[in-house]
Amino acid sequence: MTEVETKKPQESLQDRLNQVVELLHKHKLVEDLAHRQEGQHQDIVENLVHRQNLAELQRKLDELHPADIAHILESLPLDDRLTVWQLVKAERDGDILLEVSDAVRETLIADMDDHEILAAAKEMDADELADLAPELPRDVVHELMESLDAQQRERVRSALSYEEDEVGALMDFEMVTIRDDVSLEVVLRYLRRLKELPGHTDKLFVVDYDGILKGVLPIKRLLVNDPDKEVADVMASDPVTFQPDQDGYEAAQAFERYDLISAPVVDKNGKLIGRLTIDEMVDLIREESESEVLNMAGLREEEDIFASVWKSVRNRWAWLATNLVTAFIASRVIGLFEGSIEKLVALAALMPIVAGIGGNSGNQTITMIVRAMALDQVQTSNATRLLRKELGVALVNGLVWGGVIGVMAFYLYGNWELGVVMTAAMTLNLLLSAFAGVMIPMTLQRLGRDPAMGSSVMITAMTDSGGFFIFLGLATLFLM
Amino acid sequence: MTEVETKKPQESLQDRLNQVVELLHKHKLVEDLAHRQEGQHQDIVENLVHRQNLAELQRKLDELHPADIAHILESLPLDDRLTVWQLVKAERDGDILLEVSDAVRETLIADMDDHEILAAAKEMDADELADLAPELPRDVVHELMESLDAQQRERVRSALSYEEDEVGALMDFEMVTIRDDVSLEVVLRYLRRLKELPGHTDKLFVVDYDGILKGVLPIKRLLVNDPDKEVADVMASDPVTFQPDQDGYEAAQAFERYDLISAPVVDKNGKLIGRLTIDEMVDLIREESESEVLNMAGLREEEDIFASVWKSVRNRWAWLATNLVTAFIASRVIGLFEGSIEKLVALAALMPIVAGIGGNSGNQTITMIVRAMALDQVQTSNATRLLRKELGVALVNGLVWGGVIGVMAFYLYGNWELGVVMTAAMTLNLLLSAFAGVMIPMTLQRLGRDPAMGSSVMITAMTDSGGFFIFLGLATLFLM
């Protein structure tokens, strides 16, 4: 982990991106010219300009932090992205690969040969290798593993044995361990001998001779206590610990709740096997919120915004197909009442209002419930109460807005019975949308599925078919 | 900030919540009984049981970290919430108030008298007071300010002078400052004299006699370097700094990008005036993603899931009203074509398919664009390219799914011209939804608005009215 010493980089990140884009465009312009012109003399001149531009671009990129380059790569279309990648990949490719999003990483790795990948991986820690491994060609991974020493290989294997979002896959192995029977003075001297401490070291891990975690010594305490004191007297002996098979998102919530910076991971016997750090947790928190947004909208996964049309189509395919089926069902519901619509064509114009407002209101409910579930605020014990509240909101909205729309229907079509049916249908559909908005995510969770998954598509399906059925059914009963 | 030493609290948080709920229910059951029974003897017995339950609950709560109590309060309906609040508020009300969400905090403060609020606020730091102040009664704030010393008052005032999400409102004042002309040994002795270091102290701030920031001394370097060295030789002299009027979310992104734990805030002259810490930034990252979700669904703000029906109605009112207007417009679009529907009632059954799938696909596009914008990946320079890609995806989806639906329409109604119109309308509406999905958030951003704000409602409005117009228009042109 490199120490950052650039001044106010966040201010000018956008500027830097723009500078890179500008240099890229200059470069491309010259390339285009070179293609079009034939004279040899001109070729040489343009080649010079071309090289100057690339050199300038290279200089610019060399100044940037790997995280900034990652951001620039993510913000560039594929061809520009690969031009930049060619310029930076020789030296800092490893750091950059670890910073970019999965979707973009795939495009970068596809541009590297085995030799380049191996060189990039050589400088990585075991946990970083494990992060990268699933996306590398199989034989490259094999060769990589061969090149590691036994402890490193064991660590990579262990990290790979856990699910992507389990603590075991998120932890690193850069723990500084000490014994509890030494003085703080000895600890201070020990640290000095290390020359460098791992990033995010806010505490040292106190272990016994079998590697069992006995406590943690926060650096804060090491600094303010008398150096003659023993570690055992100063350490926190009952720290927050995590198990490797625990859900990473739970760990992230604990980090957030208890303001942790690093925390030990122990196995079933209490043996220290790794540590979690806040930077991994922040990434997880962000990813979790993102996948909530994406899943609700029916996107299968994070999408490289410059992905090919074909890739994007595949990413959105599943939920669109589902939506097609539900829309077809809604259409058949209307088909049931074609006779009524023929007699009173106003029904065709009014029915989308009932369905649309139900869908909108249902989306509000479901968004709120999915969020509360992500924060663990919803239990079976309070489900009924939540449902009652949402039904109350729906009833108020239905009577008020349904009333408004009913009056408008009356004015438009001069038929007061149509107005009453409209109000009644709006109210009933809003009640249905509230019911579905609470029950869909709860049912998904009980089935062990992600409650956000396509919930927006599902609620819209319910309120569409339901709305048409309620409105056209009531109209057929009372107006025909 | 209290040091957490509870063992694996994250494992049992849900259990603890359940225990509290159970105790609360016991307590309420007894209360109910006491209300119903009249005999005096029984009253006394039940009063005893009642008190025992409360005592047990109190014991349970006393063991918990303020953040855990905050979580429990957020997960309880209002009456239970206030019962628990009564039990905890005497001692740790300040810590807990700072941990709960804004919506829940409001309900808790409403339950406190001025005296209690003042007592709770007494132990807070200036930045915490500033967080709380906007939600307190005006005269309480006045009294609070009177009770502060000049420096504290000045700090609260300064924090209050910034927007809620500016760095100046997010920073705290717990900086440990040192001079650059002393040895590390002197620094170590100075820290020991402090007895305690502020939370999240991963670096010390090096300032000159005028308070101008000259660099930072990471604790890591303090620990591994020779104590005889001078601060000036070891410090990082060009650290990442922030300005108080900078956007907090930008700062949070910088924290994430550069793996920061704390960072100095300086004024225009380079004078150190505060510091940002990762815990505030994590909160901000979470809030930002949440407000994105909420805004897209048309919820005005974060909602206490147990808010009263009336409060919830108000929170959702604005976008529902907008939706009512847009639905009405869509209805009038259909009204234009009532003649065609009378002649061919199949149009009424098929038109929601065109509108619905357009809405769904538009929501996928807009979700992706809003996310990319939040990550600063979208510039005007790549807008055209994005638009072209989304139009490409829409074209593929329109021809494929529109084709499927066209064939189905043909089979259902035995009218091949209807099938062709259906396919054409689907394709055109998907192109419209892609166009709107890219342009709506971009336009909102150019107007200086939040691109997520109600974007889902807006895109649905476009694809509904647009879809009806395209489909019914084509049908009227070619089928009548």
Interface residues (C-beta under 8 A of the other chain):
Chain A: M1 E3 V4 E5 T6 K7 K8 P9 Q10 E11 L13 Q14 L17 N18 V21 H65 A67 D68 H71 E74 S75 L76 P77 L188 L191 R192 L194 K195 E196 L197 G199 H200 T201 D202 P218 I219 K220 L223 V224 N225 D226 A236 S237 D238 P239 V240 T241 F242 Q246 E250 A251 Q253 A254 F255 E256 R257 Y258 D259 L260 I261 I278 D279 M281 V282 D283 I285 R286 S289 E290 E292 V293 L294 M296 A297 G298 L299 E303 I305 F306 A307 S308 V309 W310 S312 V313 R316 W319 L320 A321 N323 L324 T326 A327 F328 A330 S331 R332 I334 G335 E338 I341 E342 V345 A346 L347 A348 A349 L350 M351 P352 I353 A355 G356 I357 G359 N360 S361 N363 Q364 T367 M368 I369 R371 A372 L375 D376 Q377 V378 Q379 S381 N382 R385 L386 K389 G392 V393 V396 N397 W401 V404 I405 M408 L412 S456 V457 T460 D464 F468
Chain B: M1 E3 V4 E5 T6 K7 K8 P9 Q10 E11 L13 Q14 L17 N18 V21 H65 A67 D68 H71 E74 S75 L76 P77 L188 L191 R192 L194 K195 E196 L197 G199 H200 T201 D202 P218 I219 K220 L223 V224 N225 D226 A236 S237 D238 P239 V240 T241 F242 Q246 E250 A251 Q253 A254 F255 E256 R257 Y258 D259 L260 I261 I278 D279 M281 V282 D283 I285 R286 S289 E290 E292 V293 L294 M296 A297 G298 L299 E303 I305 F306 A307 S308 V309 W310 S312 V313 R316 W319 L320 A321 N323 L324 T326 A327 F328 A330 S331 R332 I334 G335 E338 I341 E342 V345 A346 L347 A348 A349 L350 M351 P352 I353 A355 G356 I357 G359 N360 S361 N363 Q364 I366 T367 M368 I369 R371 A372 L375 D376 Q377 V378 Q379 S381 N382 R385 L386 K389 E390 G392 V393 V396 N397 W401 V404 I405 M408 L412 S456 V457 T460 D464 F468
